[in-house]
Amino acid sequence: MLIARPHGKSNLQRCWRKKLPYMGVPRWVSAGRRAKSIDALGEDRMPNAKLHIISYNSSMTPVVQFVTDILSLGTVASDILIIFLLAIILTPLSERGWGRKVAAFFGKHAIVFSFLIATGSVIGSLFYSEFAHFAPCELCWIERGFIYTEAVILGVAIAMEKRGHTTAAAVGEFSRKTCLVLSGIDFPVSAYHTYLQLGGGAIVPCSATGPSCQFVYFIQYGYVTIPSMALTAATLVLLFMLFKQPLVKK
């Protein structure tokens, strides 16, 4: 059933509302500009689910929509980069020819690239919660805790290296090891959160007091949501740190 609700002079936003049969939790997904069909969520995964198409104000103002489009496009590009980097790591390419040069390049600049990813994630998360007023769920806070910590540690490492501090190399190695651990934990958390928002069943019940972990504010390109952005960020940091050579003690 299509319901029209006026929203000032702007165009009506559409979203999908699915009532999950196993939890009875309303599921909202703002269609944005690219989720044009229910196939983006895979209706066949929930054959007993009731589907309603309604208009919904999810605070997707033109500014929020524009930022979401940019971040979603960046996420898709980053996912392509991840596949490329995985091909280098998991094959002998990292030991010969151009593959070796690519591995050396990302290893040399791993701290800087990881800091940019972490800082961008911090800014993006704050934009959605403070400007767009998308309330973070319990899993969102856990993911934030990992990436925020990484941003601080990496920022300190870069600052010490720029100043030529005598312990800069040791701090860089500490950053590498710490980010490997943090991203290694953040990866399954973000992957599980993404799985939930793309229609998966909950393994661990979400908090009953805050927003549902299955609450979807938008979906772009058929799979890009806020948790999938976090998953991409965690994967990139993890790969960059794998490329970085460990400090050899003399």
N, C-alpha and C positions, 0 to 999 in steps of 0.2 A: 504494500500500500504506500503510495507516494503522498506525503504530507508537505504542504508548502508553509514555511514559516518565514516571514519577512525579516531581513537582517540589514536594515539601513538601505543604502544605495548600492551596496556590493552584491555580487552574484551569490546565489545560494550555494552553500557547500553541501555535498552529499556524503553520506557515509553508510557503511553497512552495519547493521546491528544483528549479531547472531547470538542467540541464547544457547549457551553450551548445555547440551542435554545432561552431561555428567556432573555439572556443578551448579547449573542454573544461574550463571553469571552473565549479565549483559555484556556483549562484546561490541565495541564501537571501533570503526575504522574510517577515518576521513579519507575520502577517495582521492583528494588532491587533484593533480592533473594527469596522473599516469595510471592509477589503479582503476581501470575502466570496466573491469569485469569481475565477477565473483570468482573467476578462476585464480585470481591473485592469492586468494585464501584457500582455494581448493575445497569447493562445496562438497565434493564427493567424500572428503575425509569425515564429514559430519552429516551423514544422510538423514538423520532424524532431526537436524537442527532446523529451526524456523527462521526464515530470512525475511527481513523487512527492509525496504529502501525508504529512508526518511531524510529530511534535511536536518543538518546538525551544525550548530555553531561551536566548533572546537578551537576557537580563538585563532583560526587560520586567516589572519589578516593578510593583506598583500605583502607586508614586510616579512611575516612569519612564513608565508608561502614561498617567497623569493629565497629566503635563507634555507628553507627546507629543500628547495630545488637544487641549490648550489651544493649543500652538504650531501644530498642523495647522489648527485652526479659524481662528487668527489669520492663517495663510498664505492660506487661502481668502478671508477677508475682505480681506486686502491685495491679492490678485490682482484682486478686484472693484474695489477702489480704483484699481489700476493701469489697468484698462480705462477707468474713468471719467476719469482724468487724461489718458490717451492721447487720448480723444475730445476733450478740451479743447485739448490741444496741437496736434493734427493737423487741427483744424477752426477756423473763424473764431470759435468760441465764446469763445476767450481774449481777444477784442478787444471784446466787447459784453456788456451785461447781467450776469446772474448768473455767466456763465463768466469774465468779467473779474474779478469779485470773488473767485471761487474761486482763480483764478491768482494774484491779488495776495496772498491769504491764505497760500497755500502758499509763495509766493516770500518773503514776509516772515518766515515761521517755518521756512524750509528748513533752516537750520543746526541748529536744535533738533530738528526732526523726524528729520533724518538722523542726528543724534547718538543719539537714542533707538533708531532702527533698528539702527545699528551696535553700540551697547552691548548691546542685546537679543541680537544675533547672537553677540557675544563670550560673553555669559553662557550662551546656549543651547549653543554649541559646547563650552564647557568643561564644562557639565552632562553632555553626552553622552559626552565622552571621560573625564572624571574621576569622575563619579558612576555613569553607566550602563555605563562601560567599553566604549564603542563605539570601536574603534581607528580613527583617521582615516587615510584613504589619501593618496596623493601629491597628488591634485587637491584634497582637503580642505585640505591644508596651504597650497596656493597660494591658495585662496579665503579662508582665514583670514588670510593675510598681507595681502591687500587690505583686508578689513573691519576688522582690528585696527588697521591704520595709519589708516584713516579715523576710527575711534573716538578715537584719540589726537589727531589734528589737529583734529577738530571739538570735542573737549573743551577744548583750548587756546583755540580761537576763542571759545567760549561764556564761558570764564573771563575772558578779556581784555575781552569786551564787558560783562560784569557789573561789572567793576572800573572801567569807563569809561576804559580805556587809550587813549592818543592814536592808537595804531596798530591799534586793534581793527577798524576798517573795512578796512584793508589786509590784516590777517590773515584776516578773513572772506572777502575776495576770493580770497586764496591758497587758503583751504579750499575755496571753490567750484570753482576751477580744478583743484585737486588731486583732489578727489572725483569730478569729471567724468571725469578721466583714469583713476583707479583703478577706478571703477565701470564705465567703458567697457571696461576690460580684463577685469574680473571677470565681466561679463555673459556674454561668449562662453564663458569657462571653465566657469562654472556651468551654462550652457545645454548645453554638451557633456557635462558630468558627468551632468546630468539625463537627457539623451538616452541615455547609456550605461545608466543604471539602469532606464530604461523599455523596454529591449530592443534598443537600437541597437547596431550593430557598432562595435568600437573602430577609430578612425582612427590613433591613436598608441598603441602598446603601453604598458600600465601597468607600474609598477615590479614586478619579480619578487621583491623582498625584503620588501615590506610588504603590507598588505591590498589586495585587488583593488579597483579603482575601480568595479567592477560589483557589489560586495558590497552588498546592500540590507538594512538593519537593520529597516526598517518601511516600509509604504506605507499612507497614509490617503487617504480620499476618491478612491481610484483613481489618484492621481498625486502626492500629497505625500510626498516623501522628504526626507532631509537636504539633498541638493544642490538640490532644488527650493525649499527654504526659503532657501538661499543665493542662488538666482537671484531670488527675490522681493525679498530685501533689497537686492541690487545694483540691481535695476530701480527700486525706490522711491527709493533715494538718487540715482540718475541723474535721475529725473524731478523730484525736489525741487530739485536743483541747476539743472535746466533752467528751472524756474519762477523761480529767484532772479535778480533783475536784476543785471547786472555793475556793478561800481563805476565811476562816471564820474569821471575825473580832472579837477580844476578847474585 
